[in-house]
């Protein structure tokens, strides 16, 4: 289906104005979701960008989040026509924007995730002392986030069953599940690209993505068969990156870390790889898994890694029940050497990914808007 057809179908369903509010960070899953669908927004859509400050310290960040964001969103809520639907994405300042509460429009809230540093038990237990101190100062934002969601009459949209349960626990609110889609114009199979002895993992280079475990797994593979590990991230924590590099050198794992590469380059890296290994902790969804599947890669993961596992089964790769590097290493090499199985997974994963594109996500979202 062409872009023109998508626009025609959406416009035929929605004849009124649609407002969209977003104040997402420049990187991450929420931004990828918004950027992927924005070209399918109908012509009668008006997009508002929330309040933004550059390089804030913790004091200016909290002040701007609580006070300046309020007045900014109040101005927007005063100028929009309350009879038209409003789609709200999250804010990098307050997580939940004030406008979700201030605007009287029929509303949809695309809730990527609650504030994990307060609601996620694993994160709370593994925070550094510095992070704990910062989160003490940010505590008013945690209270504000919870208040705004609970007091709003918006329809909440979660990106997975995992996220829906998380939202229910954090806000005591139910949500509708609409799985985000990947950008099918950017990620696809390149038949002319030659495979290398490498495996790939994509995501910000932080402890929550658990790339350290990937190095431990690959180190268990015999040297003659040991693949290169390519970690692609949209930034990361420098101390953690250095730790990964030190560990890889110690365990004789050929590690390549690539930061902030283009979509085109990332698509080539997917296509050069033999499989995708994804080991995050409590990941809300994971669009990168769909990107990898669209290029035909088998997916290696843990069954409790997060929402992305709802897309996976025994036919999409390997989903392990336990964290055991020796078992993972053995099964990965066994899969790589089974050409017939890899070919079968390749075709199956491309088919699965084709059912979860950004176009389909946009149509489901606008179908929901139509019924507000």
Buried (B, 14 or more C-beta within 10 A) or exposed (E): EEEEEBBEBBBEEBEEBBBBBBBBEEBBBBBBBBBBBBBBBBEEBBBBEBBEBEEBEEEEBBBBBBEBBBEBBEEBBEEBEEEBBBBBBBBBBBBBBBBBBBBEBBBBBBBBBBBBBBBBEEBBEEBEEEBEEBBEEBEEBBEBBBEBBEEBEBBBBBBBBBBBEBBBEBBEBEBEBBBBBBBBEBBBBEEEBEEBEBBBBBBBBBBBBBBBBBBBBBBBBEEEEBBBBBBBBBBBBEEBBEBBEEBBEEBEBBBEBBEEBEEEEBBBBBBBBBBBBBBBBBBBBBBBBBBBBBBBBBBBBBEBBBBBBBBBEEEBBBBBEEBEBEBBBBBBBEBBEEEEBBEEBBEBBBEBBBEBBBBBBBBBBBEBBEEB
